[in-house]
Amino acid sequence: PCPPGHARTRALTSHPIVRYIGRDDPARTAAGWQDWADVVAGWLREGRSPTVFIHTPDNVEALELARRFHDDVRARLPEIEPLPAPAAAGPATLF
């Protein structure tokens, strides 16, 4: 993660991309991305269309964490629509 004001938080295009690598602990992951939620909200206010990827070491909770990140951005920018409910997923299979 880069601190706010760091050169890597400056968007150079209208479609900036962030790949956030979190921790094994979801609470620590969410605490660590708060600066990025501020940056992304700022980009949205500027009319940019950022794409944010949230990862963890095993990515098991990546979908839930991505939804939490979206909620954190919405807390800063309430006019953003909530995400639709996730599609029901069956058990993982090889085929």
N, C-alpha and C positions, 0 to 999 in steps of 0.2 A: 504494500500500500504506500502511496505517496501522500505526503502532507499537503494540505491546501496551500495554494500559492506556488507549489512546485511546478516546474515547466511542464511536467507530464499531465497536469490537470488543465492546461490551456488547450481548448479545442481548436484544431486547425482546419476542420471541415464542418459541414453541416450535419455529418453523421459520425460523431466520435464513438469509439469503441473502448469499453473498459472490461478487462478480464480480472476479476477479483478472486484471489486465492485465499480461502478462509482456513479455519482450523478444524480440528476434530470436534470441538465444542461449539454448538450452534450459538450459544449466548456470546461467546468471545468473538465468533465470526461477525455477528450482528453489531456488536460494540465496535469492532474494528472498521466497519464500512460507513460509519456515521458521517465522516468527512466526505466520502464519495457520494452519499445521498445528498449532501449540500451541493456538491459540484454538479451532479446530474440535474438536480432541481434548477440550478442556475442556468445550465445549458438549455433546459426545456423553456425557461422564461425567455431566453434569447431566441427561441424558435428553432433550435437544433433538434435533431432526432437521434439521441444516443441509443446505443445497444450495450447492455450490460450482461456479462456472463458471470455467474456466481459458481465457484467451485469449492470443494472441500477435498481432503486427501482421498476419500473413497467415493465422493459424489453421491452417496446414498440419500442425503437430505438436500441435494441441490435444488430440486423443484420447490420444496417448501421454503428454502432460504431465498430463492429468487422472488417468491411471492411476498416474503417478509420485506425484502429490499424495496419492492414496488410500494408496499404499504408505508415504509419509511419515507420514500420520496413523496407519496401522496400526503403524508402528514405535513410536509413542507409546501406542497402545492395541491391543495384540496380539489382544484378543478379537474385534475387528472381522473379519468374514469377508473373505477376498480376493475381488477381482472375478472374475467368470467370464472365460474366454478370450474375446477379441473375435471377433465373427462375421467370417467371411471376406468380404472386399470385393473385388469385381471392379474393373476399370479404370473410371474416371469416364467417363460418357457424357452426352450432352445429353438422351437419351430413355430 
